[in-house]
Amino acid sequence: MHHMARGFFAPVIVICLPEAGGWVFKAVNDTGAALSLTLEVWAVRMSGSSRQLAECRVDAPTDCAVQALSLAHAVLEEDEVLSFFWTLPDGAMGRDLFAPRPWKSYDLHPAALAMDA
């Protein structure tokens, strides 16, 4: 949980919000200075294959969440989720996933992990 909390409270994050007809991505900058970040959004299938949907550069002020990108529902196929990551000027990165449907409705493949004692 501590590892996850580090992401929750990161000084710069990008969030994906559902909206009528699609999704909107917003950048939140809680640092002391405005900055630019690069956002990439990918469609990922449960098989592991992926395709890039969009890439953009965003100027993120410190006083508000700013819209970075908007995507229509039609860009995503039935068996895909959104994976997105952002890169800051200093090279730091963040990433997140957004599943439009509950995870249990996807065809999740077995992990194929084994343990020898």
C-alpha positions in Angstrom: 0.0 0.0 0.0 2.9 2.4 0.7 4.2 1.9 -2.8 0.7 2.8 -4.2 0.4 5.8 -1.9 3.6 7.2 -3.4 1.8 7.3 -6.8 -1.4 8.8 -5.2 0.6 11.7 -3.8 3.0 12.2 -6.7 3.6 15.9 -7.3 2.6 15.5 -11.0 -0.1 13.1 -12.2 -2.3 12.5 -15.1 -5.9 11.2 -14.6 -8.4 9.7 -17.0 -12.0 10.7 -16.5 -15.0 9.1 -18.4 -17.2 11.6 -20.1 -20.1 11.3 -22.5 -18.8 9.7 -25.6 -15.2 9.2 -24.5 -12.5 10.0 -22.0 -10.6 13.1 -21.0 -7.1 13.1 -19.6 -6.1 15.9 -17.2 -2.7 16.8 -15.9 -2.4 17.9 -12.3 0.8 19.7 -11.2 1.3 20.2 -7.5 5.0 21.3 -7.8 5.9 24.9 -7.2 6.5 25.8 -10.9 4.7 25.3 -14.2 6.1 22.6 -16.4 5.5 20.8 -19.6 5.0 17.1 -19.8 4.6 14.5 -22.6 1.6 12.2 -22.5 1.3 9.0 -24.4 -1.9 6.9 -24.5 -2.0 3.3 -25.6 -4.7 0.7 -26.2 -3.7 -2.6 -24.6 -5.3 -6.0 -25.1 -5.3 -8.8 -22.5 -3.0 -10.7 -24.9 -0.4 -8.0 -24.3 -0.5 -6.5 -27.7 -0.7 -2.7 -27.8 -1.1 0.2 -30.2 -0.5 3.9 -29.6 -3.6 6.0 -29.7 -2.2 9.5 -29.0 0.8 11.5 -27.9 0.8 15.2 -26.9 2.8 17.8 -25.0 1.0 19.6 -22.2 1.8 22.8 -20.3 0.7 22.2 -16.7 0.3 25.3 -14.5 0.3 25.0 -10.7 -3.1 26.4 -10.1 -5.5 24.0 -11.9 -5.9 20.7 -13.6 -5.5 21.2 -17.3 -7.1 19.1 -20.0 -4.4 17.3 -21.9 -6.3 15.1 -24.4 -9.8 13.8 -25.2 -10.5 10.5 -26.9 -13.7 9.1 -28.2 -15.0 5.7 -27.1 -14.7 4.5 -30.7 -10.9 4.4 -30.6 -10.9 1.6 -28.1 -11.9 -2.0 -29.1 -14.1 -4.2 -26.9 -11.1 -6.2 -25.4 -8.8 -3.2 -24.8 -8.0 -1.0 -21.8 -6.2 2.4 -21.8 -2.6 2.5 -20.6 -1.1 6.0 -20.4 2.2 7.4 -19.2 3.7 10.8 -18.9 7.3 12.0 -18.9 8.5 15.1 -17.1 11.3 17.4 -18.3 13.7 15.9 -15.8 13.1 12.4 -17.2 10.8 11.3 -14.3 7.8 9.2 -15.5 4.4 8.2 -14.2 1.9 5.7 -15.6 -1.6 4.5 -15.0 -4.3 2.2 -16.4 -8.0 2.8 -17.1 -10.4 0.0 -17.7 -13.7 1.2 -19.1 -15.4 -2.0 -17.8 -15.0 -4.0 -14.6 -11.7 -6.1 -14.8 -13.7 -9.3 -14.3 -15.4 -8.8 -17.6 -12.1 -9.0 -19.5 -10.6 -12.2 -20.7 -7.7 -12.2 -18.3 -5.0 -14.7 -19.3 -3.5 -17.1 -16.7 -0.3 -15.6 -15.2 1.7 -18.8 -16.0 3.8 -18.4 -12.8 5.3 -21.4 -11.2 7.2 -21.9 -7.9 9.7 -24.5 -7.0 10.3 -25.3 -3.3 
